[in-house]
Amino acid sequence: MIRVLIADDQEMVRTGFRMILDAQDGIEVVADVADGVSAVAKARELRPDVCLLDIRMPGIDGLEVTRQLAGPDVVDPLKVVVVTTFDLDEYVHAALRNGASGFLLKDAGPALLIEAVRAAERGDALVSPQITVRLLKHFNGANVKREVSPPSEPLTAREMDVVKAAAKGLTNTEIGAELFLSLSTVKTHLASVQGKVGARNRVEIAAWAWRSGVVD
């Protein structure tokens, strides 16, 4: 069972997220709070598997909550997914720098919210597709390829197709539909690519693709 804490100053958002997540097999919302101070206190008390945090909250904002729960100086960090209406670049970078395992917009939809929770719990990362492309383009250095370590083994043609699709911000389901692959096959290809390029998750795969010039 994946135990989730929700922190958002809007009651309707908390209620909606709770309904979506509690309806899923294997996911349970253990608490929902309306401010950052309560988020830190409840998270440290309950030790949920995943914390869903809004950015703009009373007391302590979600970025500082993320740092306190998942930052580089935290001895036993929690998994945090930032879910917000604000997709400003500085927010995205700060959230990921402070240890967030994902960054979603509130209009991303139930499927992506559920996928982000499951990804965070297993140690992966998920960023809203519409943010991913803009976030990762800076790795390309204005279309100047950077020196990157080559894969430990050459990527197959199909793996390269999957990498290009992921780098453009497509979800696993969308990749499968575009390339006529099953969801399990897409996941298998991504897992293989992670091992070959030394990435920890799909975000790092996409970053590798931009840095190496696979996507231009």
Secondary structure, 3 states (H helix, E strand, C coil): CEEEEEECCCHHHHHHHHHHHHCCCCEEEEEEECCHHHHHHHHHHHCCCEEEECCCCCCCCHHHHHHHHHCCCCCCCCEEEEEECCCCHHHHHHHHHCCCCEEEEHHHCHHHHHHHHHHHHCCCCEECHHHHHHHHHHHHCCCCCCCCCCCCCCCCHHHHHHHHHHHCCCCHHHHHHHHCCCHHHHHHHHHHHHHHHCCCCHHHHHHHHHHHCCCC
